[in-house]
Amino acid sequence: MDARDLVRSVKVIGSARGRRTVRAAWRRERVDAAGLPRSGPERARVPGLAEGAEPQPGGGVVRFARSSLRVRVAAGGAVFCGWDGATPEPSYALAGSCPEVDQRAFLEPDTEDGWRVVSERVTVTVSRHGAVAVRTPGGVVLRRELPPRWWEPAAGPVEGAPPRWTQRSVVAPDARCFGLGGRSAGPRLRSGTYRLWNTDPGGAFEPPDDPLYLTMPVQLVVADAGSHLIFHDNTWDGAVTLREGVEGEGSGHDRPGRCEVRMEGGPLRYWVIVGTPARVLHSWAQLTGAPALPPPWALGYHHARWGFGSEREVRRVVAGYLERGLPLSAVHLDIDHYDGHRVFTVDRERFPDLPRLAADLADDGVRLVSIVDPAVKAEPGDPVYDAGVAAGAFVRDGSGREVRGEVWPGESAFPDFTDPRVRAWWGEWYAERLAQGFAGVWHDMNEPVSFAAFGDPTLPLSARHALEGRGGDHREAHNVYGLAMARAGYEALRELRPEQRPFLFSRSGWAGLQRYGGTWSGDVSTGWPGLRASLALVLGLGLCGVPYSGPDVGGFTGSPSPELYLRWFQLASYLPLFRTHAAITAGRREPWEFGPEVLEHARAALHERQRLAPYFLTLAHLAHRTGAPYVRPLWWRWPRDRALRDCEDAFLLGDSLLVAPVLEPGVRQRTVRLPRGRWYDQATGQAYEGPGRIVVDAPLSRVPVLVRAGSVVPVVGERGETELEVWAPMVGRTGGGVLISETGDGWEEPTEVRFTTRMRGERVAVEREGPEDVKYAMRVRGEAVGLVTP
């Protein structure tokens, strides 16, 4: 849920709030007029000519007439480049301290009249004018950074006004770019400008609305020559402008792809990671932190709504699922369960006994999840507000006055999550949520949002933040506000309930959010474009290192048609976070509300999700260990396949499944582009050979799913025990899979068994590696007559 467009807000909530948003906007303008440095004449600066170089462990520093460049290779192969004395720390993105350097990497003179740093995975060359080229070990250029440019006040440095900067780069003509956080028109980023500023779009969004709630300066670039990730470690407002390249088809008139990064301040520093997509995401997770491991129940189906209204309604909806035999893992309560929308409270009239409700739901295997907003009603007598005032927890302006904004509770104050003391103070309040029986939390409105009749709906840019003791203003803190709030919540849940893994997901965040949990689409519009955007967001976020995400099934606003709802439901049943959700003014989202046919097919999707529970849990553990997203683009293992790089209407779920959702109305057959190898239709068992395009049936009852030949897919069998579906490999080829299993929601080491498959005559031979006491049944699928096991 987020700040709806103001016209509708006034109609729904009342004109008094509309008038307050006008006052809030004017107040923000006045605060910034008084608190921001005044702009004036500027002068441009470039590095100038190189004057020398100083070798250091892992790289070195090249000194120019008007700047310096530090190049350092980390032990895992990631390359750091920092201009003007920038170092890797402090950083909100890095997990813990800066990684150790690669002692084998060294700086040396280059034959091209410059310098180079050579390492096992990458070579970096620096010209005497400040151009930086990232090359493969074989010397192929993956990315060329042109000399940067800064804009500084002509009268000299001004406190609180760091120089703006721009850096342009060139990539191969065939390169395709992905990432930059959650982008509705993705996952492939076409030519255009993408703002780096976490933004509540002010109502339901659809392609090409941009920016959205979770932006981050992370690009994954895929080309024939190789793949690489580039991350500009800068939290300020900025923009990335991309121009896709054009190949001359042998005419010699190739036009390279271009990228321009513009930042309104902050350090010019970036990391580059080179390798296959899997290796790149693994190194990224090592650099910024392993994705949090959700408890097994969080991989089931969730039902949420803004507007349950009462305990009675929650019980009625849950009973509807149970009576119809529909699996349900969790119910999410939105702000309407609060007392006057005030965080860490309960409306006792509508929810007289939340702990009892939570306990009753838990008896049926259903967890209760609570929304948590950052805004605290600025009202003396409110316990959270009074405690925050006493702790000095709230953001202030340059004059020391508490910054106020207009949010759901009314006039509100905002905790400064960039202060470790405030994170600890805020985290103590999660004990109240646990005492109410909640099993997890979802963070909303944390871009942060302050309703405004005009201008940017957030805090004044001049608002002061601790920034871990360094001090600064909202221009630097805005993009990491949600990330720091997620850290506060995650660390609190770990401390308050150490025996269980926390469940947390956040609407906003930044690079490194995966350490604390996942995210969701936010207020995607109800419509077929919103359905397509749902897939784009999950794919794009996964390529930025945030593997756990999903959309609001059916869209946040409006009333989906039965067909649209069903197709959305079917898509989401193969995504990590499987959740229906809707606004208080929107139509229903329970499957039975759309007629008996939709109910029947939704039941099938729910049971298939339940059947794949061991596979999803395995993918969650693999994401935690390797950084690989659950949901992957088709080119994941074949990045040099250009046709796959442009395919955006299907995806891989792990290594084994190819899911081809229906994203348009009236479709009962659809074309699917296959990667190379043999693929089996999961429903019919028919085999197809890739690469190429095939046409498969897509009846209302299901979406096409194909299984890679040789795969071993863990599923729940008919008796409720884990069994293995073994799909016959191609003759002369091997396949395999992995099963990672656990009991409970804690931190116990899981059990892992790996499998290798190959054909022996007409039978599939399965070899295993792992504990012998793990028992399971096997079932052969595909072109084979049986199994051969040790």
C-alpha positions in Angstrom: 0.0 0.0 0.0 1.2 3.5 -0.7 0.3 7.2 -1.1 -2.6 7.1 -3.5 -3.0 9.9 -6.0 -4.2 13.0 -4.1 -7.4 13.5 -5.9 -8.7 10.1 -4.9 -7.2 10.5 -1.4 -9.2 13.6 -0.8 -12.4 11.9 -2.0 -11.8 8.7 0.0 -10.3 10.0 3.2 -11.6 13.6 3.3 -10.7 17.1 2.4 -9.0 17.8 5.7 -6.2 15.4 4.8 -6.0 17.0 1.4 -5.5 20.4 2.9 -2.8 19.0 5.3 -0.9 17.6 2.3 -0.8 21.1 0.8 0.6 22.5 4.1 3.1 19.6 4.3 4.4 20.4 0.8 4.8 24.1 1.5 6.5 23.3 4.8 9.0 21.0 3.0 9.7 23.7 0.4 10.4 26.3 3.1 12.7 23.9 5.1 14.7 23.2 1.9 14.9 26.8 1.0 16.5 27.6 4.3 18.6 24.4 4.7 20.1 23.6 1.3 23.2 25.2 -0.1 22.4 27.8 -2.7 23.4 27.0 -6.2 25.7 29.3 -8.1 28.2 29.3 -10.9 30.0 26.0 -11.4 33.2 25.0 -13.2 33.9 21.6 -14.8 36.8 19.5 -13.9 38.4 16.4 -15.6 41.3 14.3 -14.2 43.9 15.8 -16.6 47.0 14.0 -17.6 48.5 11.2 -15.4 51.6 12.2 -13.4 52.5 8.8 -11.9 51.4 5.6 -10.3 51.9 4.0 -6.9 51.6 0.2 -6.7 49.7 -1.1 -3.7 48.5 -4.6 -2.6 45.9 -5.8 -5.0 46.4 -2.8 -7.4 47.4 0.7 -6.9 46.7 4.5 -7.3 47.2 6.4 -10.5 47.6 10.1 -9.9 46.4 12.7 -12.4 46.8 16.5 -12.5 43.4 17.2 -10.9 42.4 13.8 -9.4 43.5 10.3 -8.5 42.2 6.8 -9.2 42.4 3.9 -6.9 42.1 0.4 -8.5 42.0 -2.6 -6.2 41.1 -6.2 -6.9 39.4 -8.2 -4.1 40.2 -11.7 -3.3 37.0 -12.9 -4.9 37.8 -11.1 -8.2 35.6 -8.0 -7.8 37.4 -4.8 -9.0 37.0 -1.6 -7.0 37.7 1.8 -8.7 37.5 5.0 -6.7 38.2 8.6 -7.8 39.2 11.6 -5.8 40.4 9.5 -2.9 37.2 7.4 -2.6 37.7 4.1 -0.8 35.3 1.1 -0.5 34.2 2.1 3.0 32.0 3.4 4.5 29.3 1.7 2.5 25.7 0.6 3.1 26.0 -2.0 0.4 29.0 -4.0 1.7 28.4 -6.9 4.0 30.7 -6.3 7.0 34.2 -5.0 6.3 35.7 -4.5 2.9 36.9 -7.8 1.4 40.6 -8.7 1.4 42.6 -7.8 -1.6 43.9 -10.3 -4.2 47.6 -10.4 -3.3 48.4 -11.8 -6.7 47.0 -8.7 -8.5 49.5 -5.9 -9.2 49.8 -2.6 -11.0 52.4 -2.3 -13.8 53.1 0.0 -16.7 51.0 -0.9 -19.8 52.3 -1.0 -23.4 49.6 1.5 -24.4 51.3 4.3 -22.5 49.3 3.8 -19.3 49.0 1.3 -16.5 47.2 -2.0 -15.9 46.2 -4.2 -13.0 46.3 -7.9 -13.9 44.4 -10.6 -12.0 43.2 -14.1 -12.6 39.6 -13.1 -13.8 40.0 -9.6 -15.1 42.5 -7.1 -16.4 42.0 -3.3 -15.8 43.9 -0.8 -17.9 44.1 2.9 -17.1 45.1 5.4 -19.8 47.1 8.6 -19.2 43.9 10.6 -19.7 41.8 8.6 -17.1 39.9 6.2 -19.3 39.5 2.8 -17.7 39.0 -0.4 -19.6 37.7 -3.7 -18.1 39.0 -6.7 -20.1 38.7 -10.4 -20.0 41.9 -12.4 -19.2 42.2 -12.8 -23.0 42.2 -9.1 -23.5 38.7 -8.5 -24.9 37.2 -5.2 -23.7 33.9 -5.7 -21.8 33.5 -2.0 -20.7 35.4 1.2 -21.3 34.9 4.0 -18.8 35.7 7.4 -20.3 37.4 10.0 -18.1 34.8 11.4 -15.6 33.8 15.0 -15.2 32.9 16.9 -12.0 31.0 20.1 -11.6 32.1 22.2 -8.6 31.2 25.6 -7.2 33.3 28.2 -9.1 34.0 30.0 -5.8 35.4 26.8 -4.2 34.1 24.0 -2.0 30.8 24.7 -0.2 29.9 22.7 2.9 27.1 20.3 2.2 27.5 20.7 -1.6 29.8 17.9 -2.8 30.5 18.0 -6.6 28.1 16.5 -9.1 29.7 14.1 -11.5 29.1 12.3 -14.7 30.8 9.2 -16.1 30.2 7.8 -19.6 31.1 4.3 -20.7 31.0 2.2 -23.8 30.0 -1.5 -24.1 29.8 -3.9 -27.0 27.2 -3.3 -29.8 25.4 -6.5 -28.9 25.3 -5.9 -25.1 22.0 -6.0 -23.2 21.6 -4.4 -19.8 19.5 -5.6 -16.9 18.9 -4.5 -13.3 18.9 -1.0 -11.8 16.4 -2.4 -9.1 12.7 -2.7 -9.7 11.8 -1.4 -13.2 8.3 -2.0 -14.5 9.4 -2.0 -18.2 12.2 -4.5 -17.7 13.8 -6.8 -17.2 15.9 -5.8 -20.2 16.7 -2.1 -20.0 16.1 -0.4 -23.3 17.4 2.9 -24.4 16.3 5.7 -22.0 16.9 7.4 -18.7 16.4 5.6 -15.4 16.3 7.7 -12.2 18.0 6.4 -9.1 15.6 7.7 -6.5 13.3 5.4 -4.5 9.9 6.8 -5.3 6.3 6.1 -4.4 4.6 6.6 -7.8 1.5 8.0 -6.0 -1.0 5.4 -7.1 -1.0 2.1 -9.1 1.8 1.9 -11.7 2.2 0.0 -14.9 4.9 0.1 -17.7 6.6 2.4 -18.4 6.1 4.2 -15.1 9.5 4.9 -13.5 11.1 5.2 -11.0 9.5 3.0 -8.4 10.1 2.0 -4.8 13.4 0.2 -5.0 16.1 1.6 -7.3 19.8 0.7 -7.1 22.8 1.5 -9.3 23.4 -2.1 -10.2 23.6 -3.2 -13.8 24.2 -6.7 -15.2 25.5 -6.4 -18.8 25.4 -9.5 -21.0 27.3 -9.7 -24.4 28.9 -12.3 -26.6 32.3 -11.3 -25.3 31.2 -12.0 -21.7 29.1 -10.7 -18.8 29.8 -8.3 -16.1 28.1 -6.4 -13.2 28.8 -2.8 -12.4 27.7 -1.2 -9.2 28.2 2.5 -8.5 28.4 2.7 -4.7 26.7 6.1 -4.3 23.4 6.7 -2.5 22.6 10.1 -3.9 19.9 11.0 -6.4 21.1 10.3 -9.9 20.2 8.9 -13.3 21.5 6.2 -15.7 21.0 6.9 -19.4 21.4 3.9 -21.7 21.7 3.8 -25.5 21.6 0.3 -26.9 24.2 -0.5 -29.5 23.6 -1.4 -33.1 25.6 -4.0 -35.1 26.4 -3.2 -38.7 25.9 -6.8 -39.9 29.4 -7.0 -41.3 29.4 -3.5 -42.8 31.8 -2.2 -40.3 29.4 0.4 -39.0 28.8 -1.0 -35.6 27.6 1.5 -33.0 28.6 0.5 -29.4 26.2 0.6 -26.5 26.6 3.6 -24.3 25.9 4.3 -20.6 26.0 7.6 -18.8 25.8 7.8 -15.0 25.0 11.2 -13.4 25.0 11.7 -9.7 24.0 14.8 -7.8 26.8 14.4 -5.3 28.7 11.8 -3.3 31.7 9.7 -4.2 32.6 8.4 -7.6 33.4 4.8 -6.9 32.2 1.6 -8.4 32.7 -2.2 -8.4 33.0 -4.4 -11.5 32.5 -8.2 -11.4 33.3 -10.3 -14.5 32.3 -13.8 -15.3 29.3 -16.0 -16.1 26.0 -14.7 -14.7 26.1 -17.4 -12.0 29.6 -16.5 -11.0 28.8 -12.8 -11.1 25.8 -13.1 -8.8 27.8 -15.4 -6.5 30.6 -12.8 -6.2 28.0 -10.1 -5.7 26.5 -12.0 -2.8 29.9 -12.4 -1.3 30.5 -8.7 -1.6 27.1 -7.5 -0.3 25.8 -10.3 1.8 24.1 -13.7 1.4 20.3 -13.5 0.8 18.4 -14.1 3.9 16.9 -17.6 4.1 13.1 -17.4 4.6 11.4 -20.0 6.9 9.8 -22.8 4.9 6.2 -21.5 5.5 7.1 -18.2 3.8 7.5 -20.2 0.5 3.8 -21.1 0.6 0.7 -19.0 -0.4 -0.1 -15.7 1.4 -3.4 -13.8 1.4 -3.3 -10.1 2.3 -5.7 -7.2 2.1 -5.9 -3.6 3.0 -9.4 -3.6 4.5 -10.0 -6.9 6.3 -11.7 -4.6 8.8 -12.1 -7.0 11.7 -11.1 -10.3 13.3 -14.4 -11.8 12.1 -13.5 -11.1 8.5 -10.1 -12.6 8.8 -11.6 -15.7 10.3 -14.2 -15.8 7.5 -11.6 -15.6 4.8 -9.3 -18.2 6.3 -12.3 -20.6 6.8 -13.1 -20.1 3.2 -9.7 -21.5 2.2 -9.9 -24.4 4.7 -13.4 -25.4 3.7 -12.5 -25.5 0.0 -9.3 -27.4 0.6 -7.1 -24.6 -0.6 -3.6 -24.5 0.9 -2.8 -21.3 2.8 0.4 -20.4 4.7 -0.1 -16.9 5.9 -2.5 -14.0 6.3 -1.2 -10.4 6.2 -2.8 -7.5 8.1 -2.5 -4.0 6.7 -2.8 -0.6 8.5 -6.5 -1.0 9.2 -5.8 -3.3 12.1 -3.9 -0.5 13.8 -5.6 2.0 16.2 -5.9 5.1 14.1 -3.2 3.8 11.7 -0.6 4.3 14.5 2.3 1.8 14.3 2.7 -0.8 17.0 -0.9 -0.5 18.1 -4.1 -2.6 17.7 -7.7 -1.5 17.2 -9.2 -3.4 20.2 -12.7 -3.0 18.9 -12.2 -4.7 15.6 -9.4 -7.0 16.8 -10.1 -7.6 20.5 -7.7 -10.5 20.9 -5.0 -10.7 18.3 -2.8 -13.3 20.2 -5.8 -15.6 20.3 -6.5 -15.1 16.6 -2.9 -15.8 15.8 -2.9 -19.0 17.9 -6.1 -20.2 16.3 -4.7 -19.6 12.8 -1.5 -21.3 13.8 -3.5 -24.4 14.8 -4.6 -24.6 11.1 -1.1 -24.0 9.8 -1.6 -20.3 9.0 0.8 -17.6 10.2 -0.1 -14.0 10.8 2.1 -11.3 9.3 2.0 -7.6 10.3 2.6 -4.4 8.3 5.1 -2.0 9.9 5.3 1.6 8.6 8.1 4.0 9.7 6.0 7.1 10.3 5.1 7.7 14.0 2.1 9.9 14.8 3.6 13.1 16.3 1.2 13.3 19.2 2.3 13.6 22.8 0.8 10.8 24.8 1.5 8.3 22.0 3.9 5.8 23.6 6.0 5.3 20.5 6.3 9.0 19.9 7.1 9.9 23.5 9.8 7.2 23.6 11.2 8.4 20.3 11.4 12.0 21.6 13.1 10.8 24.7 15.6 8.8 22.7 16.3 11.6 20.2 15.2 9.1 17.5 13.5 11.4 14.9 14.9 13.1 11.9 15.5 16.8 12.4 16.1 19.8 10.1 19.2 22.0 10.1 17.9 24.1 12.9 17.3 21.2 15.2 13.5 21.1 14.7 11.7 17.7 14.3 10.9 17.1 10.7 7.1 16.4 10.3 5.3 14.8 7.4 1.7 13.8 6.6 1.2 10.0 6.5 -1.7 7.7 7.4 -1.8 8.4 11.1 -1.8 12.2 10.4 1.1 14.5 11.2 4.1 12.2 11.8 7.7 12.1 12.7 10.3 9.8 11.1 12.9 7.6 12.9 16.5 8.1 11.6 17.4 4.5 10.8 20.9 5.6 9.7 21.7 6.0 13.4 22.7 2.7 15.1 21.1 3.9 18.4 17.8 4.5 16.6 17.9 1.1 14.9 18.3 -0.5 18.3 15.5 1.6 19.8 13.1 0.9 17.0 13.9 -2.8 17.1 12.7 -3.1 20.7 9.2 -2.3 19.5 9.1 -5.5 17.4 8.6 -7.3 20.8 5.1 -5.9 20.7 4.4 -7.4 17.3 5.7 -10.8 18.5 3.6 -10.6 21.6 0.5 -10.0 19.4 1.3 -13.4 17.7 2.8 -12.2 14.4 5.2 -14.5 12.7 6.7 -11.9 10.4 6.6 -8.4 9.1 6.3 -6.4 5.9 7.7 -2.9 5.8 5.7 -0.3 3.8 5.9 3.4 3.1 9.6 3.4 3.7 11.0 5.3 0.7 10.2 7.2 3.0 6.8 8.7 2.0 5.3 11.9 3.2 2.1 12.8 1.4 2.5 16.1 -0.5 0.1 17.9 -2.8 3.0 18.8 -5.1 6.7 18.0 -5.4 8.5 15.0 -4.2 6.4 13.0 -1.6 9.3 12.5 0.8 11.2 14.3 3.6 12.9 17.6 3.0 16.2 17.1 1.1 17.9 19.2 3.8 16.6 17.0 6.7 19.6 15.8 8.8 20.6 12.2 9.2 23.3 10.5 11.4 24.6 8.3 8.5 26.4 6.1 11.0 28.0 9.1 12.7 29.3 10.8 9.6 26.4 13.2 9.4 24.6 14.3 6.2 21.3 15.2 4.8 18.4 13.5 3.1 19.9 13.8 -0.3 22.4 11.1 0.8 20.1 9.1 3.2 16.9 8.9 1.2 17.8 5.8 -0.9 19.1 3.8 2.0 16.3 4.7 4.4 14.3 1.6 3.7 17.5 -0.6 3.7 18.4 0.7 7.2 14.9 0.1 8.4 15.0 -3.4 7.1 18.3 -3.9 9.0 16.7 -2.6 12.2 13.8 -5.0 11.9 15.8 -8.0 10.9 18.4 -7.6 13.7 15.6 -7.1 16.2 13.7 -10.3 15.1 17.0 -12.3 15.3 17.6 -11.0 18.9 14.0 -11.3 20.1 13.4 -14.7 18.7 16.8 -16.3 18.1 15.6 -19.8 17.6 13.6 -18.9 14.4 14.7 -17.4 11.1 13.1 -13.9 10.6 10.5 -13.3 7.9 10.7 -9.8 6.6 10.2 -8.1 3.3 10.3 -4.4 2.4 8.8 -2.2 -0.2 11.9 0.0 -0.4 15.6 -0.7 -0.1 18.9 -0.5 -1.8 21.9 -2.7 -2.7 22.3 -5.3 0.1 18.6 -5.5 1.0 18.8 -9.3 0.4 20.7 -9.6 3.7 17.5 -8.8 5.6 14.8 -10.2 3.4 13.0 -9.6 0.2 10.6 -7.2 -1.4 7.4 -7.1 -3.5 6.0 -5.3 -6.5 4.3 -2.5 -4.6 1.1 -1.1 -6.0 1.0 -2.6 -9.5 -2.0 -1.7 -11.5 -4.8 -4.1 -12.2 -4.6 -4.9 -15.9 -2.6 -7.0 -18.4 0.3 -4.5 -18.4 0.5 -4.8 -14.6 0.7 -8.6 -15.0 3.6 -8.3 -17.4 5.3 -5.8 -15.1 5.0 -8.3 -12.3 7.3 -10.7 -14.1 9.7 -7.9 -15.1 10.1 -6.7 -11.6 10.9 -10.2 -10.1 13.4 -11.0 -12.9 15.1 -7.6 -12.6 15.4 -7.6 -8.8 16.8 -11.1 -8.9 19.6 -9.9 -11.2 20.4 -7.2 -8.7 20.9 -9.8 -5.9 17.4 -9.7 -4.3 16.0 -13.2 -5.1 12.9 -13.3 -2.9 10.1 -11.1 -4.4 6.6 -11.3 -5.9 3.7 -9.2 -7.0 0.2 -8.4 -5.7 -1.8 -11.0 -7.4 -4.7 -9.4 -9.3 -3.1 -6.0 -9.0 -3.4 -3.6 -6.1 -6.3 -1.6 -7.4 -9.4 -2.3 -9.4 -11.3 -5.5 -10.0 -9.5 -8.0 -12.3 -11.6 -10.1 -14.8 -11.7 -13.8 -13.9 -9.2 -14.6 -16.7 -6.8 -11.9 -15.6 -7.0 -12.9 -12.0 -6.4 -16.6 -12.9 -3.4 -15.9 -15.2 -1.9 -13.7 -12.5 -2.5 -16.4 -9.9 -0.8 -19.0 -12.1 2.2 -16.9 -12.8 2.7 -16.0 -9.1 2.4 -19.7 -8.1 5.9 -20.1 -9.7 7.4 -16.9 -8.1 9.2 -16.9 -4.7 6.7 -14.6 -2.9 3.2 -15.9 -3.8 0.7 -13.4 -2.4 -2.6 -11.9 -3.2 -3.2 -8.3 -2.0 -5.5 -5.4 -2.8 -6.5 -1.9 -1.8 -9.4 -1.1 0.5 -11.3 0.2 -2.6 -10.5 -2.8 -4.8 -12.4 -5.9 -5.6 -12.1 -9.2 -3.8 -9.0 -11.5 -4.3 -10.2 -14.8 -2.9 -10.2 -17.5 -5.6 -13.8 -18.5 -5.0 -15.0 -14.9 -5.8 -14.3 -15.4 -9.5 -16.6 -18.4 -10.2 -16.3 -22.2 -10.1 -14.0 -22.5 -13.1 -11.5 -20.1 -11.8 -11.7 -21.7 -8.3 -11.0 -25.1 -9.9 -7.9 -23.9 -11.8 -6.6 -21.8 -8.9 -6.9 -24.9 -6.7 -4.7 -26.7 -9.2 -2.2 -23.9 -9.1 -2.1 -24.0 -5.3 -1.7 -27.7 -5.1 1.1 -27.6 -7.7 2.9 -24.9 -5.6 2.4 -27.2 -2.5 3.8 -30.1 -4.5 6.9 -28.1 -5.5 7.6 -27.1 -1.9 10.8 -29.2 -1.6 12.0 -27.7 -4.9 11.3 -24.1 -3.7 13.0 -24.8 -0.4 16.1 -26.2 -2.2 16.1 -23.0 -4.4 16.0 -20.8 -1.2 19.0 -22.6 0.2 20.9 -22.3 -3.1 20.1 -18.6 -3.3 21.4 -18.2 0.3 24.6 -20.1 -0.6 25.3 -18.8 -4.1 23.3 -15.7 -4.7 21.5 -17.3 -7.7 17.9 -16.1 -8.0 15.1 -18.6 -7.9 13.6 -16.9 -11.0 16.1 -16.6 -13.8 16.0 -15.2 -17.4 16.2 -17.8 -20.1 19.7 -16.8 -21.0 21.0 -17.6 -17.5 23.1 -20.5 -18.7 23.4 -19.4 -22.3 24.3 -15.7 -22.2 25.7 -15.8 -25.7 22.3 -16.8 -27.2 21.1 -13.5 -28.5 17.5 -14.7 -29.0 17.3 -15.7 -25.4 18.6 -12.3 -24.2 15.6 -10.6 -25.8 13.0 -13.1 -24.5 11.0 -11.5 -21.6 7.8 -13.6 -21.5 9.2 -16.8 -19.9 11.7 -17.7 -17.3 13.6 -20.5 -15.6 12.7 -21.6 -12.1 16.0 -22.9 -10.9 17.9 -25.1 -13.3 15.1 -27.5 -14.1 11.9 -25.8 -14.9 11.0 -23.4 -17.8 7.8 -21.5 -17.0 5.9 -19.8 -19.9 3.1 -17.7 -18.3 0.2 -16.3 -20.3 0.5 -12.5 -20.3 -2.3 -11.6 -22.7 -6.1 -12.1 -22.8 -7.7 -14.9 -24.8 -4.5 -16.9 -25.2 -4.9 -20.7 -25.3 -1.7 -21.5 -27.2 1.6 -19.7 -27.0 5.0 -19.7 -28.6 7.9 -20.6 -26.3 11.6 -20.1 -27.1 13.6 -23.0 -25.9 17.3 -22.9 -24.9 19.4 -25.7 -26.3 18.9 -29.2 -25.2 15.9 -31.5 -24.7 12.8 -30.2 -22.8 9.8 -32.2 -21.7 6.3 -30.7 -21.5 5.5 -31.3 -17.8 1.8 -32.0 -18.5 2.0 -34.2 -21.6 5.6 -35.6 -21.4 6.2 -34.6 -25.0 9.9 -34.0 -25.8 11.1 -30.9 -27.7 14.6 -30.1 -28.9 16.1 -26.7 -28.5 17.3 -24.2 -29.4 14.2 -23.0 -31.3 10.6 -22.0 -31.0 7.7 -24.3 -30.3 4.0 -23.8 -29.9 2.4 -25.4 -26.9 -1.1 -25.5 -25.4 -2.0 -23.0 -22.7 -5.5 -23.8 -21.6 -7.2 -21.9 -18.8 -6.4 -24.8 -16.5 -2.6 -24.3 -16.5 0.3 -22.4 -18.0 3.0 -24.3 -20.0 5.9 -25.7 -17.9 8.8 -27.5 -19.5 11.4 -29.6 -17.7 15.0 -29.9 -18.7 16.0 -33.4 -19.7 18.1 -35.1 -17.0 16.6 -33.1 -14.2 15.9 -34.5 -10.7 13.1 -32.4 -9.2 12.2 -32.9 -5.5 8.4 -32.8 -5.0 5.8 -33.8 -2.4 4.4 -37.2 -3.3 0.8 -38.4 -2.9 1.5 -39.7 0.6 2.9 -36.3 1.7 6.5 -37.4 1.7 9.3 -36.0 -0.5 9.9 -37.9 -3.7 12.1 -37.3 -6.7 10.8 -36.8 -10.3 13.6 -38.0 -12.5 13.4 -36.8 -16.1 15.3 -38.9 -18.6 18.5 -37.3 -19.9 19.6 -37.3 -23.6 21.6 -40.3 -24.6 25.3 -39.5 -24.0 24.5 -36.6 -21.7 24.3 -36.3 -18.0 21.9 -34.4 -15.9 21.1 -34.1 -12.2 19.7 -32.1 -9.4 19.9 -31.4 -5.6 17.7 -31.9 -2.7 18.2 -29.7 0.4 15.8 -30.5 3.2 15.3 -29.4 6.8 12.9 -29.5 9.6 11.5 -26.5 11.4 12.1 -22.7 10.9 15.4 -22.5 12.8 19.1 -22.4 12.0 19.9 -26.1 12.0 22.2 -27.3 9.2 20.1 -28.7 6.4 20.7 -32.0 4.7 22.0 -32.0 1.1 21.9 -34.8 -1.4 23.2 -34.3 -5.0 22.2 -36.5 -7.9 23.7 -37.3 -11.3 21.6 -39.0 -14.1 22.6 -40.7 -17.3 21.0 -43.2 -19.7 21.9 -46.9 -19.5 20.1 -48.5 -22.3 16.4 -47.6 -21.9 16.7 -46.9 -18.2 17.9 -43.9 -16.2 20.8 -44.4 -13.9 20.8 -42.2 -10.8 23.8 -41.7 -8.7 23.7 -39.9 -5.4 26.2 -38.0 -3.2 25.2 -37.3 0.4 23.9 -38.9 3.6 22.6 -42.4 3.1 19.9 -42.0 5.8 17.9 -39.6 3.6 15.1 -41.7 2.2 12.8 -40.9 -0.7 10.9 -42.5 -3.6 11.8 -41.9 -7.2 9.6 -41.7 -10.2 10.9 -41.7 -13.8 9.4 -39.3 -16.4 10.2 -38.8 -20.0 11.6 -41.2 -22.6 12.7 -44.0 -20.3 11.2 -47.3 -19.1 12.6 -47.3 -15.6 15.4 -46.5 -13.2 18.7 -47.9 -12.2 19.8 -46.9 -8.7 22.9 -47.9 -6.7 
